[in-house]
Amino acid sequence: MLGSKILMSVFLSLTFVSLFVGCGEKSKSEMSEVHWDRDMCARCVMVVSDRKNSIQVKNPDNAKTYMFDDIGCMALWFEDEKIEWKDKALIWITDSTTGEWIDARSAFYDTENITPMAYGFCAHKAKESIKENQEIIDFNEVLQRVVKNK
């Protein structure tokens, strides 16, 4: 009787540990929870509250997450802090039309918007959601323009 209780206790402990470790590994490649109006921009330290221009960057090596209130802040943070892992960083941005989190590297950007820190770039999941006659650029062009105009 005592042996079966010990065996059951060991089994439950191993199950719990394996579930906990599995969840930890999973979180290295998924977005972390966003705490609107409480998380702060890693560069300018303003509260992240704009649900249509926010960015989350995750270091895939240690799963540390950084929030930004404008893509310009993220671009300058990469540059100023000399982030060595920036090319492999996981980056999500909110679609400026729907507020949905999308992959920042595959998003389409228009250039003439009012954004939290006035960089003016808004992300779109699809080109079709960008107004006609607007300039459309990609992620790398956004980063280059922000750094160039520093």
ZIFENJO-V528311 format. One line per field, one symbol per residue. phi: phi as a letter, one per 30 degrees, with the letter a starting at -180 (. if undefined). A space follows every 50 residues. Layout:
# ZIFENJO-V528311
phi: ???
This chain:
# ZIFENJO-V528311
phi: .dddddddddedddddddddddddddddccdddcceibdcddccidddbd dbbdbbcbdddbidcbcbcadddddddedddhddcddcdcbcbdddccid dbdddcdcbcbbbcbecidicccbdbedddeeicdbbceddeedddddce
